[in-house]
Amino acid sequence: MSSSIEIHLFTDGACSGNPGPGGWGLILRHLPTGKETERSGYEPDTTNNRMELRAVVEGLTLLKRSCQIELFTDSVYVGKGISEWMPKWKRQNWQRKEKNKLVPVANVDLWVQLDELICRHRVKYTRVAGHSGHPENDRCDELAVAAYQRALGRR
């Protein structure tokens, strides 16, 4: 799949407290042209996992046609959700086992959106280490933090 990748999507989420005010950031890069788009957003009372998910959903929503995408994220939650957990959650009507009983999946609204978006595309997940000098991941973190700080009047 790597030779046919058209889009690189870099994402990150950030939260001041967990829960607390949070932000998400993304870079969408169209490889054939080199064109890049940056986006960010804010939620007043959220979690880091929710912001990580929101960044991916927002990035995939920007795409107007089916694409082959490589998703770069430092979120193990998003990565495992896409590659391991979602198929089982879907079979269990978006529930997961906890102490031998089924409970609703956290952030189910975003997982359902993500599932619908992924079905339109071919997505390859690549984990990057957070805060490790990866330029695009660091930029996405800057975008996410700036989004919630602006909303809080700190910038």
C-alpha positions in Angstrom: 0.0 0.0 0.0 2.9 2.4 0.7 3.6 3.2 -2.9 0.0 4.2 -3.5 -0.4 6.5 -0.5 -1.8 9.8 -1.6 -2.4 11.6 1.7 -0.4 11.9 4.9 -2.6 12.8 7.9 -0.7 13.9 11.0 -2.9 14.4 14.2 -2.6 15.2 17.9 -4.8 16.1 20.8 -4.1 17.9 24.0 -5.9 18.6 27.2 -5.3 20.9 30.2 -6.5 18.5 32.9 -8.2 15.3 31.9 -11.0 16.1 31.8 -10.6 19.8 31.1 -10.3 22.2 28.2 -8.8 20.5 25.2 -7.7 21.0 21.6 -6.9 19.0 18.5 -4.6 19.7 15.6 -3.9 18.2 12.2 -1.8 18.5 9.1 -3.2 17.0 5.9 -0.5 16.6 3.2 -1.4 15.8 -0.4 1.7 13.9 -1.6 1.3 14.3 -5.4 1.2 18.2 -5.1 2.9 18.7 -1.7 -0.1 20.9 -0.6 -0.6 21.1 3.1 -3.6 22.1 5.2 -3.5 22.7 8.9 -6.6 22.8 11.1 -7.3 22.9 14.9 -10.2 23.2 17.2 -11.2 23.3 20.8 -13.7 21.8 23.3 -14.3 23.4 26.7 -14.7 20.2 28.8 -13.2 17.1 27.2 -10.5 14.4 27.5 -7.2 13.8 25.8 -8.5 10.6 24.2 -11.5 12.5 22.8 -9.2 15.2 21.3 -6.9 12.5 19.7 -10.0 11.0 18.1 -11.5 14.3 17.1 -8.3 15.3 15.2 -8.5 12.1 13.1 -12.2 12.5 12.4 -11.7 16.2 11.4 -8.8 15.3 9.1 -10.7 12.5 7.3 -13.8 14.8 7.0 -11.7 17.2 4.9 -11.3 14.6 2.1 -13.8 14.9 -0.7 -13.1 11.6 -2.4 -11.8 8.1 -1.5 -8.1 8.2 -0.9 -5.2 6.0 0.4 -4.0 7.6 3.6 -1.2 7.1 6.0 -2.3 8.3 9.4 0.5 9.3 11.8 -0.5 9.7 15.5 1.1 9.3 18.8 -2.2 8.0 20.3 -2.1 4.3 21.1 -5.8 4.7 21.9 -6.6 5.7 18.3 -4.2 3.2 16.8 -5.4 0.2 18.7 -9.0 1.4 18.3 -8.6 1.3 14.5 -6.5 -1.8 14.2 -7.7 -4.0 17.0 -10.8 -2.9 19.0 -13.3 -1.5 16.5 -14.3 -4.7 14.8 -15.1 -6.3 18.1 -16.9 -3.2 19.4 -19.1 -3.2 16.2 -20.0 -6.9 16.6 -21.0 -6.0 20.2 -23.1 -3.0 19.2 -20.4 -0.5 20.2 -19.9 -2.0 23.6 -16.9 -3.5 25.3 -16.4 -6.0 28.1 -15.6 -4.7 31.6 -15.7 -7.0 34.6 -17.5 -9.7 32.6 -20.3 -7.4 31.4 -20.8 -5.2 28.4 -20.6 -1.4 28.8 -20.8 1.3 26.2 -17.6 2.3 24.5 -16.3 5.7 25.6 -16.5 8.4 22.9 -18.8 6.2 20.9 -20.1 9.1 18.8 -16.5 9.8 17.5 -15.8 6.1 17.0 -18.9 5.6 14.9 -18.0 8.7 12.8 -14.4 7.4 12.4 -15.7 4.0 11.3 -17.9 5.6 8.7 -15.0 7.7 7.4 -12.5 4.9 7.4 -14.9 2.8 5.3 -14.6 5.5 2.5 -10.8 5.3 2.5 -7.9 2.9 2.8 -6.1 3.9 6.0 -2.7 2.8 7.1 -1.9 3.6 10.8 1.6 4.5 11.8 2.4 5.3 15.4 4.9 8.1 16.1 6.4 8.8 19.5 4.9 11.9 21.0 7.2 14.8 22.0 10.1 13.2 20.4 11.2 15.7 17.8 8.9 14.4 15.0 8.3 17.7 13.2 4.7 17.2 12.1 3.6 15.6 15.4 5.2 18.5 17.3 3.4 21.0 15.0 0.1 19.2 15.6 0.7 19.4 19.4 1.4 23.1 19.0 -1.9 23.6 17.1 -3.9 21.6 19.7 -2.4 23.5 22.7 -2.8 26.9 21.0 -6.5 26.1 20.2 -7.5 25.6 23.8 -5.3 28.3 25.1 -6.8 30.8 22.6 -10.3 29.8 23.8 -9.2 30.3 27.4 -7.8 33.7 26.5 -4.2 32.7 27.2 -2.9 33.7 23.8 
